[in-house]
Amino acid sequence: MALMNAMRPELLEALAGLGVSVYITGQMRPGSLAAARELGLGVVALGHRRSELWGLRQLARELRDAFPDLSCTVYGEA
């Protein structure tokens, strides 16, 4: 499994060569979908906004745990 912030055919090929079978990314790139199919890779596209907000909320939780007096606000929450 690879968690990536880009989706290009050359990345898909390199990771498939390393034995990766599932490619997780924020945004599906139609131009790379054919390459993923040819390589037999499963692709999970989480959606940029959803995955970015999740990551920011998680970072805020970890910062609050490490620094209890720190105030963290994640803007753009739904």
C-alpha positions in Angstrom: 0.0 0.0 0.0 1.2 3.5 -0.9 -0.2 6.7 0.5 0.7 9.4 -2.1 0.1 13.1 -2.7 0.5 12.7 -6.5 -0.7 10.3 -9.2 1.4 10.0 -12.3 2.0 6.9 -14.4 5.7 6.8 -13.6 4.9 6.8 -9.9 2.4 4.0 -10.4 5.0 2.0 -12.3 7.7 2.5 -9.7 5.5 1.5 -6.8 4.0 -1.5 -8.6 7.7 -2.6 -9.2 8.1 -2.5 -5.4 5.2 -4.7 -4.9 2.5 -2.1 -4.0 -1.0 -3.3 -4.9 -3.1 -0.4 -3.5 -2.5 3.3 -4.2 -4.1 5.8 -1.9 -4.3 9.4 -3.0 -6.4 12.6 -2.6 -7.5 13.0 -6.2 -8.0 10.6 -9.0 -6.1 11.6 -12.1 -8.0 10.3 -15.2 -4.8 10.2 -17.2 -3.3 7.8 -14.7 -6.3 5.5 -14.3 -5.4 3.5 -17.4 -1.9 2.9 -16.1 -3.2 1.8 -12.8 -5.5 -0.7 -14.5 -2.7 -2.0 -16.7 -0.5 -2.5 -13.6 -3.3 -4.2 -11.7 -3.2 -1.5 -8.9 -6.2 -0.7 -6.8 -6.8 3.0 -6.4 -8.5 4.8 -3.5 -9.1 8.5 -4.0 -10.1 10.1 -0.7 -10.8 13.5 -2.0 -8.5 16.4 -1.2 -10.7 18.5 1.1 -11.8 15.5 3.2 -8.4 14.1 3.6 -6.7 17.4 4.3 -9.3 18.3 7.0 -8.9 14.9 8.6 -5.1 15.4 8.6 -5.3 18.9 10.1 -7.7 17.7 12.8 -5.4 14.9 13.7 -2.4 17.2 13.8 -4.3 19.6 16.1 -5.2 16.6 18.4 -1.6 15.5 18.6 -0.3 19.1 19.2 -2.9 19.6 22.0 -1.8 16.3 23.6 1.9 17.2 23.4 1.4 20.9 24.4 -1.7 21.1 26.6 -1.6 25.0 26.8 -1.5 25.3 23.0 -4.7 26.6 21.3 -5.3 25.0 17.9 -8.1 25.9 15.5 -8.8 24.1 12.2 -10.5 26.6 9.9 -12.8 25.4 7.2 -14.5 22.7 9.3 -18.0 21.7 8.0 
